[in-house]
Amino acid sequence: MDIQDIKNDVCGSEERRKILVVGEEGFLSESVMDYAILVAGRLGYDILALNTVSEEKLKSISSVKTGSDRAFNISELHSCALFKAKAASGMVKCDCLVRAGGPGETAKKIIHEIKRIEFVITGPDATKEKIAEKVTIPVFSVLSNNNMRGEKTMGEEITKKKPLGKTIGYGVVTAALYAAVFTNADTVTSYFTRGSWYAALPIATVFIFSFAHGAFASNLWSLLGIEAVSKDVKVVTAEKTVHDDVRATKSARKRPRARAYINPFHRI
């Protein structure tokens, strides 16, 4: 969809607030898409996806033909088709644009051409800095779970090896320590109760048992495929910042109300 079509669509219906989602070199990660759709759905905003590419790449895209001798619709390339499908499933309106140039200058032009863009969401921090230098509205970055240039192939994926050897090793050490203590209970008791420097032996024994048993338990859970849940702190922080900024903008737009006050002691 061209920018003129977006303007006509806005003029023909009630104008809604929008989130500008910017991708550099035609790349938009699914983490950015999912986060933008989540925020847009909660706030009741529309999404305008902007992909910035170089002049050469834009010309090469425009010259591509399909089997019916028809040029590809540029707005459907570079993740736009996937973004639209995701937004439609979330009941969020999404339009896509592809423009030549840097993300900062291009985003600035789009913000001036299309009104009611409340803030910008992008991926890497480097792209965020380029945009923030050119625009006056808030810009937020979302940490992507994938690498910067798409998904890895099956051969490039790094698979974690199950720590079978470590689990067996620490298990044997733990069992040996417990067996040594229980089979030599009298000797251990006599040394632990002598006092003086021997009082440090129980503390050292506790640390040794704690290390061995803890390492065994940790490797055992990993061997069973149970891992700790890691949360994306940056995305959560960005989401809170977006909501706080929107609330502040709404409160700033409230007009002051005139209030009348009657003095009950007037002319008494």
Secondary structure, DSSP 8 states (H G I E B T S, - for coil): --HHHHHHHHHHS----EEEEEEETTB--HHHHHHHHHHHHHHT-EEEEEEEE-HHHHHHHHT-B-TTS-B--GGGTTTHHHHHHHHHHTT--EEEEEEES-HHHHHHHHHHHS--EEEEEESSHHHHHHHHTT-SS-EEE---SSBTTB---TTT-------HHHHHHHHHHHHHHHHHHHHTHHHHHHHHTS-GGGGHHHHHHHHHHHHHHHHHHHHHHHHTT-------HHHHHHHHHHHHHHHHHHHHT----------TTTT-
